[in-house]
Amino acid sequence: MASSAEPPTAPGPARRPTGRDVAQLAGVSQATVSLVFSGSEAGHRVSDATRQRVLEAARGLGYRPQAAGRQLRLGRSGLALLAVPNLQGPFFGRVLAGVHEEAARHGLEVVVSSGWSAATLAEAATTSRFDGLLICSPDDSQLGALPAGTPAVFLDADPASSGGAPTVELDVAGGMAAAVAHLAALGHRRLGHLRSTHSAYTFRVRQAAFEAAVHGLEVIEVGVTLNRGEAAARVAATELLSRPDRPHAVVCDDDVVASGLYQAAADLGLGIPADVSVVGIDNVSVAALLTPPLTTVDLPGEELGRAGVAALAARLDGREVAPVAPLETSLIVRSSTGPARL
């Protein structure tokens, strides 16, 4: 006898969470949820505690406000530009993750691109394509004057060159000092430095901090062009490690350079850390995957991205942007560093 049971049907699409759902979870009115996400001056009268409760509820539900109507009311495109020096730089992936996370909370979509000159950034600022600009780790060629009133926030950049725009910095100098102190504590007295040849502020800070930290130590430095990746780092590291007075510990200006040093050491039959201790900067995902795992300075890229978007959103809403203290860095000690050989 044939079964009369109906064939199973595929489940329909999951219902998109609404402002009412957020209100119920946060224990507030739907009007309060609307105010929090409105971007209006009235929205700023919601208490910080209530605002945080609403945002946490929205994040837990995966709620995103319908941005189109809000942007139309405010005369905006809903787009922000994140300009980075090099799309292939893994550190900028960390920044982008934080940018996207925070942008979703403010009803913004982010376009990321590289290769922007001062002229093209100024052009982007004068069109209606972007509501605001996030300019990350700019080099000197990108620091021409933006049009007056441009909603821009600079990340990992020189406050003195930002034209008065808000700046979110990393404590790169503190991280470099910690790296050198770690190697000195292990007994290393001759340090190598694979330093970036770029003009970006972040690398000038690393260089100045390195020079201040190595007082009393012997130093051998070789420059490397970061945009040429591991291949250029490998060549520079080979030059450094082939010297008759080669250092037994090396600080690298980023983790990609450190990975190039690993390759050069292998080419020369040198062990890490038995023959050379290595410290990087950035703490990108590859750092923990190298053999041995890399000791490196963690630069909180995600936090940098989140803080930058929060500052930009405040500017777009006409709110005063409070100064942000340099974001704390930390040394992550792994197996690529060891005691100096006597």
Salt bridges, closest charged atoms under 4 A:
ASP21 OD2 - ARG15 NH1 3.10
GLU101 OE1 - ARG306 NH1 3.47
GLU102 OE1 - ARG105 NH1 3.15
GLU102 OE2 - HIS106 NE2 2.90
GLU109 OE2 - ARG64 NH2 2.68
ASP140 OD1 - ARG204 NH1 3.08
GLU218 OE1 - ARG190 NE 3.25
GLU221 OE2 - HIS193 ND1 2.67
ASP245 OD1 - ARG243 NE 2.92
ASP253 OD1 - HIS193 NE2 2.88
ASP267 OD2 - ARG234 NE 2.89
ASP275 OD1 - ARG341 NH1 2.72
ASP298 OD1 - ARG94 NH1 2.98
GLU302 OE1 - ARG94 NH2 2.86
ASP317 OD1 - ARG70 NH2 3.83
ASP317 OD1 - ARG76 NH2 3.15
ASP317 OD2 - ARG319 NH2 3.40
